[in-house]
Amino acid sequence: MLAVQDGEKAYLEKDFVRAREIWEPIAERGDAEAEAWLGALYANGLGVEQDAARAFDFYRRSAEHGNPLAANNVGAMYAKGDGVARDPSRGASWFLHAAECGDALGQFNYAVALTKGIGVDVDVVEAVRWYRRAAESGHYPSQARLGYCYAKGLGVANDPVEAFVWLSLASRHGVGLAMAELEELVKSMSGDQKAAAQQRLSKWATSSEGSADFLPKAVGL
């Protein structure tokens, strides 16, 4: 009997039609991973005609069956009105669900929602907490946002050393916000602060490498 992994192999070989044929019967049995993959095919028009509504349906089914990556996608689609009527409140709820399940992009998206008041009340302190959770798992945009918050004292006490650490990690991966902010930050730091920052940075340099999720995802906030 074919398994989800057989579909992944076909996907990597760019045989998207074969991948769909493998995943469809597995998804009919309620497999969350296969449902998420089918959502990705329809969201991106791979081996099928692009259909945001069908993508949303598969992502929602997968999320309801416990897939946190799909839960983030459901949140993104609600937030943007992509394949479903726009509902920022529901979007934020799904982001929170994904975040609580450990999905880094869900954590980032929920933090953005809290920062901007998208579907939830503005709560920068809580946003910083979620940026940190995602940043510590190696999510580069979250590292940039966390560093920015420390640099500006947004939702957390101003701390140039912490700001330097997170902005440096993000800037190594080309995050524009981090690169620009880091340049300005360094100009204002003392020699002692720079030394302390370099020492603290070494702790994270080898432990915060991000990992790309295999499942193609809907665009976040």
C-alpha positions in Angstrom: 0.0 0.0 0.0 1.3 3.4 -1.0 2.1 5.9 1.8 2.3 9.7 2.1 6.1 9.4 1.7 5.6 7.9 -1.8 3.7 11.0 -2.7 6.5 13.2 -1.3 9.0 11.3 -3.5 6.8 12.0 -6.6 6.5 15.6 -5.5 10.3 16.0 -5.2 10.6 14.5 -8.7 8.0 17.2 -9.9 5.5 14.5 -10.8 2.7 16.4 -9.2 -0.1 14.4 -10.9 1.3 11.2 -9.5 1.7 12.8 -6.1 -2.0 13.8 -6.1 -3.1 10.3 -7.2 -1.2 8.9 -4.2 -2.4 11.4 -1.6 -6.1 11.5 -2.6 -7.1 8.0 -1.3 -4.9 8.5 1.8 -6.6 11.8 2.5 -10.0 10.2 2.1 -9.1 8.1 5.2 -8.5 11.3 7.2 -4.7 11.4 7.1 -3.7 15.0 8.1 -0.4 15.0 6.3 -1.9 13.9 3.0 -4.7 16.5 3.3 -2.1 19.2 3.9 -0.1 18.1 0.8 -3.3 18.2 -1.3 -4.0 21.7 0.0 -0.5 22.7 -1.1 -1.1 21.3 -4.6 -4.3 23.3 -5.0 -2.9 26.4 -3.4 0.1 26.5 -5.8 -1.5 25.0 -8.9 0.8 22.0 -9.0 -0.6 19.1 -11.1 -4.1 20.6 -10.7 -5.8 23.9 -11.6 -5.1 26.4 -8.9 -8.1 26.6 -6.6 -7.8 28.5 -3.4 -11.2 27.3 -2.1 -10.2 23.7 -2.5 -6.8 24.4 -0.9 -8.5 26.0 2.0 -10.8 23.0 2.4 -7.9 20.6 2.5 -5.9 22.7 4.8 -8.9 23.1 7.2 -9.4 19.3 7.2 -5.8 18.8 7.9 -5.7 21.4 10.7 -8.8 19.8 12.3 -6.9 16.5 12.2 -4.0 18.0 14.1 -1.6 19.4 11.6 -0.1 22.7 12.9 1.4 23.7 9.5 -2.0 23.5 8.0 -3.5 25.4 10.9 -1.2 28.3 10.1 -2.3 28.2 6.5 -5.9 28.3 7.5 -5.1 31.3 9.6 -3.3 33.0 6.7 -6.2 32.3 4.3 -8.8 33.7 6.7 -6.6 36.7 7.4 -6.3 37.5 3.7 -9.7 36.3 2.5 -8.0 33.8 0.2 -10.3 30.9 -0.7 -12.7 31.9 2.1 -14.4 35.0 3.3 -12.0 37.3 5.1 -12.2 36.9 8.9 -9.2 38.3 10.8 -10.6 37.1 14.1 -10.8 33.5 12.9 -7.4 33.9 11.3 -5.8 35.0 14.6 -7.4 32.0 16.4 -5.9 29.6 13.9 -2.5 31.3 14.2 -2.7 30.9 18.0 -3.6 27.3 17.6 -0.6 26.7 15.3 1.6 28.7 17.6 0.6 26.7 20.6 1.4 23.5 18.7 4.9 24.7 18.0 4.7 25.9 14.4 7.3 28.7 14.1 5.4 30.5 11.2 2.2 30.3 13.2 4.1 31.9 16.2 5.4 34.6 13.9 2.0 35.3 12.3 0.2 35.4 15.7 2.9 37.8 17.0 2.3 40.0 13.9 -1.4 39.9 14.5 -0.8 41.0 18.1 1.6 43.8 17.0 -0.8 45.2 14.4 -4.2 44.4 16.0 -5.3 42.1 13.2 -8.2 40.1 14.5 -7.1 40.6 18.1 -6.4 43.6 20.4 -2.9 45.0 20.2 -0.6 43.4 22.8 3.0 44.1 22.1 4.2 42.4 25.3 2.5 39.1 24.2 3.7 39.6 20.7 7.3 39.7 21.9 6.8 36.4 23.8 5.7 34.7 20.5 8.5 36.4 18.5 10.9 34.9 21.0 9.5 31.4 20.8 9.8 31.5 17.0 13.2 33.2 17.1 14.7 30.6 19.4 13.6 27.9 16.9 15.6 29.6 14.2 12.9 31.6 12.4 14.8 34.4 10.8 12.0 37.0 10.4 11.1 36.5 14.1 14.7 37.0 15.1 14.6 40.3 13.2 11.4 41.4 14.8 12.6 40.4 18.3 15.9 42.3 17.8 14.0 45.3 16.7 11.8 45.2 19.8 14.8 45.0 22.0 16.5 47.9 20.1 13.4 50.1 20.4 12.1 49.0 23.8 8.8 47.8 22.3 7.0 45.3 24.6 10.3 44.7 26.4 13.0 46.7 28.2 15.5 48.3 25.8 18.5 46.0 25.7 21.2 46.7 23.0 23.0 43.5 23.7 20.0 41.3 23.2 19.1 43.4 20.2 22.5 42.9 18.7 22.3 39.1 19.1 18.9 38.7 17.4 19.6 41.2 14.7 22.9 39.6 13.9 21.4 36.2 13.6 18.7 37.5 11.2 21.0 39.6 9.2 23.2 36.6 8.4 20.2 35.3 6.4 19.6 38.6 4.5 16.6 39.9 6.5 16.5 43.5 5.4 15.0 44.9 8.6 17.7 43.3 10.7 20.6 44.5 8.5 19.4 48.1 8.5 18.6 48.2 12.2 21.9 46.4 13.2 23.9 49.1 11.4 22.3 51.8 13.4 22.5 49.9 16.6 26.2 49.2 16.5 26.9 53.0 16.2 25.3 53.6 19.5 26.9 50.6 21.5 29.8 50.9 23.9 32.9 48.7 23.6 31.7 46.7 26.7 28.3 46.2 25.2 29.8 45.0 21.9 32.0 42.5 23.7 29.1 41.2 25.8 27.0 41.0 22.7 29.6 39.0 20.8 30.0 36.6 23.7 26.2 36.1 23.9 26.0 35.7 20.1 28.4 32.8 20.1 25.9 30.8 22.2 23.3 31.1 19.4 25.5 31.0 16.3 25.5 27.2 16.1 22.2 26.5 17.7 19.7 28.7 16.0 20.0 27.5 12.4 16.5 27.6 10.9 14.9 24.7 9.0 12.6 25.1 6.1 9.3 23.3 6.4 8.9 20.7 3.7 5.2 21.6 3.1 4.6 24.6 0.9 2.6 27.1 2.9 0.2 29.9 2.3 1.7 33.4 2.6 1.8 34.6 6.1 1.1 38.1 7.4 
